[in-house]
């Protein structure tokens, strides 16, 4: 368990002098700590606890403490001084007395202090700037540039600065020239790497790809409607009407409940003979609303189909029909297929596609990237390249190999790939959170999650 304790000097007097300012400060402190996963340990006391003791939690707590210091500095003109103490352990202690006694030993105000109980956990991220003899506290400054979360490491590791300028030029030609094909196949050793590159090429800082533009397969899952139903953005359904013309609005008002039902629950509960026709009719109105909304962003509203070769046969038939309808109703619509293969039937649905490729990273660049993103690790060049080549020259596999080593995760089962090995070491709470997360986002694809649960003997329908 991690703890953050903060103390305001002369707090009672401050409440009398600046009641609104102090009330506002404490509300913002509570919001900041709660959003970082902390909770008040005891009512009326400024002791906050953060569950779990693995590396990601440690970084998160450290980031929270740094943000808390910034917030208190913002209000410094109204304060008589403050102290922040970062600690861990103490499950059996009287924490009120423990932190109160510690705070009395703080020789300097307006500082962040780290107790000895967690110094080792944070050592690589801290620079000590003061310590009294025989004290259990060290005054510290945080090296924010060193605090990379798994997600940040992952994004940096997969980012391909060497490819972005050339791909951006080719993509812009395809997107904005009328004579270009409506379809493009972007093939790479791994579609997850292709998606990462695409985010950079399209400068998608608003997460429009994940929220509106990406259709993903549900490999080996019996439900053929799953990919299309899960593509619908449920949060946007209630906003569609404000983007439609008056002529379309009456139809949408009649169709939106149907689309909401089939997208938010098992479609077969609502099945009837004309369902396919009604779904495509409602989808066209939904997509009109999306196009109108997305027109306000720099990211072009290109429809992205990930791993078209992995859609089940029935899903591919449904998706093919949808693509044909969209091509007919929206002649300027662009379709991008992220694939591990340069050839696939689905990509030919909307005409002969243009081809672009993402080549594997060179061995020299692999060494440089590992040194940049994982400076704490120093694997030998031979070991690094062996893992990279045996993993099919796929950066995702190499990333999890290095992340597993960084966290000391090992496994005895040789049938686990690197991403599954990373998942295998998680605690039950983390896995439950993961299962609730939308699939295919920053670190894990739906397929990787499904394979992980398969190792645990849990079937795909149960996972769904």
C-alpha positions as CSV (number, residue, x, y, z in Angstrom):
1,X,0.0,0.0,0.0
2,X,1.3,3.5,-0.9
3,X,0.3,6.6,1.1
4,X,0.4,10.3,0.4
5,X,0.1,12.6,3.4
6,X,0.0,16.4,3.2
7,X,-0.2,18.9,6.0
8,X,-1.0,22.6,5.8
9,X,0.6,24.8,8.5
10,X,-1.9,26.7,10.6
11,X,-4.8,25.2,8.8
12,X,-7.5,26.4,11.2
13,X,-6.3,30.0,10.9
14,X,-6.2,29.7,7.1
15,X,-9.8,28.5,7.1
16,X,-10.8,31.6,9.0
17,X,-8.7,34.0,6.8
18,X,-9.4,32.5,3.3
19,X,-12.4,30.1,3.7
20,X,-13.3,30.0,0.0
21,X,-9.7,29.7,-1.2
22,X,-8.9,26.8,1.2
23,X,-12.2,25.1,0.4
24,X,-11.5,25.3,-3.3
25,X,-7.9,24.0,-2.7
26,X,-9.1,21.0,-0.7
27,X,-11.8,20.2,-3.4
28,X,-9.1,20.2,-6.1
29,X,-6.7,18.2,-4.0
30,X,-9.4,15.5,-3.4
31,X,-10.3,15.5,-7.1
32,X,-6.6,15.2,-8.1
33,X,-5.9,12.3,-5.7
34,X,-9.2,10.4,-6.5
35,X,-8.5,10.7,-10.2
36,X,-5.1,9.1,-9.6
37,X,-6.7,6.1,-7.8
38,X,-6.2,7.3,-4.2
39,X,-8.8,7.4,-1.5
40,X,-9.0,9.2,1.9
41,X,-8.0,6.7,4.6
42,X,-9.7,8.3,7.5
43,X,-12.4,11.0,7.5
44,X,-11.1,14.5,8.4
45,X,-7.4,13.4,8.0
46,X,-5.3,14.2,4.9
47,X,-3.9,10.7,4.5
48,X,-4.6,9.0,1.2
49,X,-4.0,5.4,0.3
50,X,-3.2,3.8,-3.1
51,X,-3.8,0.0,-3.4
52,X,-1.3,-2.5,-4.9
53,X,2.5,-2.5,-4.9
54,X,3.7,-3.1,-8.4
55,X,5.7,-0.7,-10.5
56,X,3.0,1.0,-12.4
57,X,1.2,2.0,-9.2
58,X,4.5,3.4,-7.8
59,X,4.9,5.6,-10.9
60,X,1.3,6.7,-10.7
61,X,1.6,7.7,-7.0
62,X,4.8,9.6,-7.7
63,X,3.1,11.5,-10.5
64,X,0.2,12.3,-8.2
65,X,2.5,13.6,-5.5
66,X,4.3,15.8,-8.1
67,X,0.9,17.2,-9.3
68,X,-0.2,17.8,-5.7
69,X,3.0,19.8,-5.0
70,X,2.2,21.9,-8.2
71,X,-1.3,22.5,-6.9
72,X,-0.2,23.6,-3.5
73,X,2.5,25.9,-5.0
74,X,-0.4,27.5,-7.0
75,X,-2.1,28.5,-3.7
76,X,1.2,29.3,-1.9
77,X,0.3,33.0,-1.4
78,X,-2.6,31.9,0.8
79,X,-0.6,29.3,2.7
80,X,1.7,29.4,5.7
81,X,3.6,26.4,4.4
82,X,3.0,22.8,3.6
83,X,4.6,19.4,3.6
84,X,3.9,16.3,1.5
85,X,5.1,12.9,2.6
86,X,5.2,9.9,0.4
87,X,5.3,6.5,2.1
88,X,4.5,2.8,1.8
89,X,3.8,-0.2,4.1
90,X,2.6,0.5,7.7
91,X,-0.4,-1.9,7.5
92,X,-0.3,-2.5,11.3
93,X,0.6,1.1,12.3
94,X,-1.5,3.9,13.8
95,X,-1.2,5.9,10.6
96,X,-2.5,9.2,12.1
97,X,0.1,9.2,14.8
98,X,2.8,7.9,12.4
99,X,2.4,10.7,9.9
100,X,1.8,13.4,12.5
101,X,5.0,12.5,14.2
102,X,6.9,12.3,10.9
103,X,5.6,15.8,9.9
104,X,7.0,17.3,13.1
105,X,10.5,16.2,12.1
106,X,10.3,18.0,8.7
107,X,12.9,20.8,9.0
108,X,11.9,22.7,5.8
109,X,8.5,23.7,4.4
110,X,7.0,23.6,0.9
111,X,8.8,20.4,0.0
112,X,8.0,16.8,-1.0
113,X,9.5,14.2,1.3
114,X,9.9,10.5,0.8
115,X,10.1,8.1,3.7
116,X,12.7,5.4,3.8
117,X,10.1,2.7,3.5
118,X,9.6,3.5,-0.2
119,X,12.9,5.2,-1.2
120,X,14.1,2.1,-3.0
121,X,10.9,1.8,-5.1
122,X,11.4,5.4,-6.4
123,X,15.2,5.7,-6.4
124,X,15.6,5.9,-10.2
125,X,13.0,8.7,-10.4
126,X,14.2,10.9,-7.6
127,X,16.9,13.4,-6.9
128,X,17.6,13.9,-3.2
129,X,18.0,17.5,-2.2
130,X,18.2,17.3,1.6
131,X,18.2,14.9,4.6
132,X,18.7,15.5,8.3
133,X,20.9,13.1,10.2
134,X,18.9,10.3,11.8
135,X,15.8,11.3,9.9
136,X,13.6,8.8,8.1
137,X,12.7,11.4,5.5
138,X,14.5,12.7,2.4
139,X,13.6,15.9,0.6
140,X,13.4,15.1,-3.1
141,X,12.8,16.4,-6.5
142,X,11.1,14.2,-9.1
143,X,12.7,13.5,-12.4
144,X,9.4,13.7,-14.4
145,X,11.1,12.8,-17.7
146,X,12.1,9.4,-16.2
147,X,8.5,8.5,-15.2
148,X,7.3,6.5,-18.2
149,X,4.2,4.4,-17.7
150,X,3.7,1.2,-19.6
151,X,1.4,3.0,-22.0
152,X,4.0,5.8,-22.7
153,X,6.8,3.3,-23.1
154,X,4.6,1.3,-25.5
155,X,3.7,4.3,-27.6
156,X,7.4,5.5,-27.8
157,X,8.6,2.0,-28.6
158,X,6.2,1.5,-31.5
159,X,6.6,5.0,-32.9
160,X,8.4,4.9,-36.2
161,X,10.0,8.3,-36.8
162,X,11.9,6.9,-39.8
163,X,8.6,6.1,-41.6
164,X,6.3,8.9,-40.7
165,X,7.4,11.7,-43.2
166,X,7.3,9.3,-46.3
167,X,4.0,7.7,-45.2
168,X,2.4,11.1,-44.5
169,X,3.2,12.2,-48.0
170,X,1.8,9.0,-49.6
171,X,-1.3,9.0,-47.4
172,X,-2.1,12.7,-48.2
173,X,-1.9,11.9,-51.9
174,X,-4.3,9.0,-51.5
175,X,-6.7,10.9,-49.2
176,X,-7.0,14.2,-51.2
177,X,-6.5,13.3,-54.8
178,X,-9.8,12.5,-56.6
179,X,-8.2,10.1,-59.1
180,X,-6.9,7.9,-56.3
181,X,-8.5,4.6,-55.4
182,X,-11.0,4.7,-52.6
183,X,-9.2,1.8,-50.8
184,X,-5.7,1.5,-49.4
185,X,-4.0,-1.5,-47.9
186,X,-1.3,-0.7,-45.3
187,X,0.5,-3.9,-44.6
188,X,3.1,-4.4,-41.9
189,X,4.6,-7.3,-39.8
190,X,2.0,-6.5,-37.2
191,X,-1.2,-4.5,-37.6
192,X,-0.8,-3.1,-34.0
193,X,2.4,-1.4,-35.3
194,X,0.5,-0.2,-38.3
195,X,-2.1,1.3,-36.1
196,X,0.5,3.1,-34.0
197,X,2.1,4.5,-37.1
198,X,-1.3,5.5,-38.5
199,X,-2.0,7.5,-35.3
200,X,1.1,9.5,-35.9
201,X,0.6,10.0,-39.6
202,X,-3.0,11.2,-39.1
203,X,-2.0,13.2,-36.0
204,X,-4.9,11.7,-34.2
205,X,-4.5,13.5,-30.8
206,X,-8.3,13.3,-30.2
207,X,-8.5,9.5,-30.3
208,X,-10.9,9.6,-33.2
209,X,-9.5,6.4,-34.6
210,X,-10.5,4.4,-31.6
211,X,-13.7,6.3,-30.9
212,X,-15.2,6.5,-34.5
213,X,-13.1,5.1,-37.3
214,X,-11.8,1.6,-36.4
215,X,-13.6,-1.7,-37.1
216,X,-11.9,-4.7,-35.6
217,X,-12.4,-8.4,-36.1
218,X,-13.7,-10.8,-33.4
219,X,-11.5,-13.7,-34.4
220,X,-13.1,-17.1,-33.9
221,X,-16.1,-15.6,-32.1
222,X,-19.4,-17.1,-33.3
223,X,-21.3,-13.8,-33.3
224,X,-21.0,-12.4,-36.9
225,X,-22.5,-9.0,-35.8
226,X,-20.1,-8.4,-33.0
227,X,-17.6,-6.3,-35.0
228,X,-20.2,-4.0,-36.5
229,X,-22.2,-3.6,-33.3
230,X,-19.1,-2.8,-31.3
231,X,-18.0,-0.3,-33.9
232,X,-21.0,1.9,-33.0
233,X,-20.0,4.7,-30.5
234,X,-22.7,4.4,-27.8
235,X,-21.8,7.8,-26.3
236,X,-22.4,9.5,-29.7
237,X,-25.7,7.9,-30.4
238,X,-27.6,10.5,-28.4
239,X,-25.8,13.3,-30.2
240,X,-26.3,12.1,-33.8
241,X,-29.6,14.1,-34.3
242,X,-27.8,17.5,-33.9
243,X,-25.7,16.6,-37.0
244,X,-28.5,15.5,-39.3
245,X,-30.7,17.5,-41.7
246,X,-34.4,17.8,-41.0
247,X,-35.2,15.3,-43.8
248,X,-33.0,12.7,-42.1
249,X,-34.1,13.5,-38.5
250,X,-37.5,11.8,-38.7
251,X,-35.9,8.6,-40.0
252,X,-33.3,8.7,-37.3
253,X,-35.8,9.2,-34.5
254,X,-37.5,6.0,-35.7
255,X,-34.2,4.1,-36.0
256,X,-31.9,5.2,-33.2
257,X,-33.5,3.0,-30.5
258,X,-33.1,-0.1,-32.7
259,X,-29.5,0.8,-33.3
260,X,-28.9,1.4,-29.6
261,X,-30.5,-1.9,-28.7
262,X,-28.5,-4.1,-31.1
263,X,-25.2,-2.3,-30.2
264,X,-25.5,-2.3,-26.5
265,X,-26.9,-5.9,-26.0
266,X,-26.9,-9.3,-27.7
267,X,-28.2,-8.6,-31.1
268,X,-30.1,-11.9,-31.4
269,X,-32.4,-10.8,-28.6
270,X,-33.7,-8.3,-31.1
271,X,-33.4,-10.4,-34.2
272,X,-36.1,-10.5,-36.9
273,X,-36.2,-11.2,-40.6
274,X,-35.6,-7.6,-41.8
275,X,-32.8,-6.9,-39.2
276,X,-30.0,-6.7,-41.8
277,X,-31.9,-4.2,-44.0
278,X,-32.9,-2.0,-41.0
279,X,-29.4,-2.1,-39.5
280,X,-27.7,-0.8,-42.7
281,X,-30.4,1.9,-43.0
282,X,-29.9,3.1,-39.5
283,X,-26.1,2.8,-39.9
284,X,-26.1,5.1,-42.9
285,X,-27.8,7.8,-40.8
286,X,-25.4,7.2,-37.9
287,X,-22.4,7.5,-40.3
288,X,-23.8,10.8,-41.7
289,X,-23.8,12.2,-38.2
290,X,-20.2,10.9,-37.7
291,X,-19.0,12.5,-40.9
292,X,-20.5,15.8,-40.0
293,X,-18.9,15.8,-36.5
294,X,-15.6,14.6,-37.8
295,X,-15.5,17.3,-40.4
296,X,-14.5,19.7,-37.6
297,X,-11.3,17.7,-36.9
298,X,-8.1,17.6,-39.0
299,X,-8.2,13.8,-38.9
300,X,-9.9,12.7,-42.2
301,X,-12.9,10.5,-41.7
302,X,-11.3,7.5,-43.3
303,X,-12.9,4.2,-42.3
304,X,-10.2,1.8,-41.0
305,X,-10.7,-2.0,-41.1
306,X,-8.1,-3.8,-39.0
307,X,-6.9,-7.3,-39.9
308,X,-9.5,-8.0,-42.6
309,X,-8.2,-11.5,-43.0
310,X,-9.2,-12.3,-39.4
311,X,-12.9,-11.6,-39.7
312,X,-15.0,-14.8,-39.6
313,X,-16.7,-15.8,-42.9
314,X,-20.1,-14.5,-41.8
315,X,-18.7,-11.3,-40.4
316,X,-16.7,-10.7,-43.6
317,X,-19.9,-11.1,-45.6
318,X,-21.8,-8.5,-43.5
319,X,-18.8,-6.1,-43.6
320,X,-18.5,-6.5,-47.3
321,X,-22.2,-5.5,-47.8
322,X,-21.7,-2.5,-45.5
323,X,-18.6,-1.3,-47.5
324,X,-20.5,-1.6,-50.8
325,X,-23.4,0.4,-49.4
326,X,-21.0,3.1,-48.0
327,X,-19.2,3.3,-51.3
328,X,-22.4,3.9,-53.2
329,X,-23.9,6.4,-50.7
330,X,-20.7,8.3,-50.0
331,X,-18.6,8.2,-53.3
332,X,-15.7,10.1,-51.7
333,X,-15.4,7.8,-48.7
334,X,-12.0,6.3,-48.1
335,X,-11.3,2.9,-46.7
336,X,-8.0,1.9,-45.2
337,X,-7.2,-1.8,-44.5
338,X,-4.6,-2.5,-41.8
339,X,-3.3,-5.9,-42.6
340,X,-0.5,-8.4,-41.9
341,X,-0.9,-9.4,-45.6
342,X,-0.7,-7.4,-48.7
343,X,-3.5,-9.5,-50.3
344,X,-7.0,-9.9,-49.0
345,X,-10.5,-10.2,-50.6
346,X,-12.3,-7.7,-48.3
347,X,-10.0,-4.9,-49.4
348,X,-11.1,-5.5,-53.1
349,X,-14.8,-4.9,-52.2
350,X,-14.6,-1.2,-52.9
351,X,-12.3,-1.4,-55.9
352,X,-8.6,-2.1,-56.6
353,X,-6.7,-0.8,-53.5
354,X,-3.5,1.1,-53.4
355,X,-0.7,-0.6,-51.5
356,X,1.7,0.8,-48.9
357,X,4.0,-1.1,-46.6
358,X,5.5,-0.7,-43.2
359,X,8.9,-2.4,-43.3
360,X,10.5,-3.9,-40.1
361,X,12.8,-1.7,-38.1
362,X,16.5,-2.2,-38.9
363,X,18.7,-4.1,-36.3
364,X,20.7,-0.9,-35.6
365,X,17.5,1.1,-35.0
366,X,16.2,-1.7,-32.7
367,X,19.2,-1.4,-30.5
368,X,18.8,2.4,-30.4
369,X,15.1,2.2,-29.6
370,X,15.6,-0.3,-26.8
371,X,18.3,1.9,-25.2
372,X,16.0,5.0,-25.5
373,X,12.8,3.5,-24.1
374,X,14.4,1.0,-21.6
375,X,17.6,2.8,-20.4
376,X,17.5,0.8,-17.2
377,X,18.1,-2.4,-19.1
378,X,21.3,-3.3,-20.8
379,X,20.6,-6.5,-22.8
380,X,23.5,-7.6,-25.0
381,X,23.0,-6.7,-28.7
382,X,23.1,-10.4,-29.6
383,X,20.3,-11.3,-27.1
384,X,18.2,-8.3,-28.2
385,X,18.4,-9.1,-31.9
386,X,17.8,-12.8,-31.3
387,X,14.6,-12.1,-29.5
388,X,13.6,-9.6,-32.2
389,X,14.3,-12.0,-35.1
390,X,12.7,-15.0,-33.3
391,X,9.6,-12.8,-32.7
392,X,9.1,-12.3,-36.4
393,X,10.7,-8.8,-36.3
394,X,7.6,-7.5,-34.5
395,X,8.2,-4.6,-32.1
396,X,5.2,-5.6,-29.9
397,X,6.8,-8.9,-29.0
398,X,10.2,-7.3,-28.3
399,X,8.5,-4.6,-26.2
400,X,6.8,-7.1,-23.9
401,X,10.0,-9.1,-23.6
402,X,11.8,-6.0,-22.3
403,X,8.9,-4.9,-20.1
404,X,8.7,-8.3,-18.6
405,X,12.4,-8.1,-17.8
406,X,12.0,-4.6,-16.3
407,X,9.3,-5.8,-14.0
408,X,11.0,-9.1,-13.2
409,X,8.2,-11.1,-14.7
410,X,9.1,-14.7,-15.6
411,X,7.1,-17.7,-16.5
412,X,7.8,-21.4,-16.8
413,X,5.3,-22.1,-19.6
414,X,6.9,-22.1,-22.9
415,X,3.6,-21.8,-24.7
416,X,3.2,-18.2,-23.5
417,X,4.2,-15.4,-25.9
418,X,5.6,-12.2,-24.4
419,X,2.3,-10.3,-24.2
420,X,0.6,-13.3,-22.5
421,X,3.5,-13.6,-20.1
422,X,3.0,-10.0,-19.1
423,X,-0.7,-10.6,-18.5
424,X,0.0,-13.8,-16.6
425,X,1.8,-11.9,-13.9
426,X,-1.1,-9.5,-13.1
427,X,-3.2,-9.6,-10.0
428,X,-6.9,-10.5,-10.1
429,X,-8.1,-6.9,-9.7
430,X,-6.0,-5.8,-12.7
431,X,-7.3,-8.6,-14.8
432,X,-10.9,-7.7,-14.0
433,X,-10.2,-4.1,-15.0
434,X,-8.6,-5.4,-18.2
435,X,-11.6,-7.5,-19.0
436,X,-13.8,-4.5,-18.7
437,X,-11.6,-2.3,-20.9
438,X,-12.5,-1.8,-24.5
439,X,-10.5,-4.3,-26.6
440,X,-7.7,-3.3,-29.0
441,X,-6.6,-0.2,-27.2
442,X,-3.2,1.0,-26.3
443,X,-1.3,-2.2,-25.2
444,X,-3.5,-5.2,-25.9
445,X,-5.5,-6.4,-28.9
446,X,-8.7,-8.3,-28.4
447,X,-7.0,-11.4,-29.8
448,X,-4.2,-11.2,-27.2
449,X,-6.7,-10.8,-24.4
450,X,-8.7,-13.8,-25.7
451,X,-5.5,-15.9,-25.9
452,X,-4.6,-15.0,-22.3
453,X,-8.0,-16.1,-21.0
454,X,-7.7,-19.3,-23.1
455,X,-4.5,-20.1,-21.1
456,X,-6.5,-19.8,-18.0
457,X,-9.2,-22.1,-19.3
458,X,-11.9,-19.5,-19.8
459,X,-13.8,-19.7,-23.0
460,X,-14.2,-16.7,-25.4
461,X,-18.0,-16.5,-24.8
462,X,-17.3,-16.2,-21.0
463,X,-14.8,-13.5,-21.7
464,X,-17.3,-11.6,-23.9
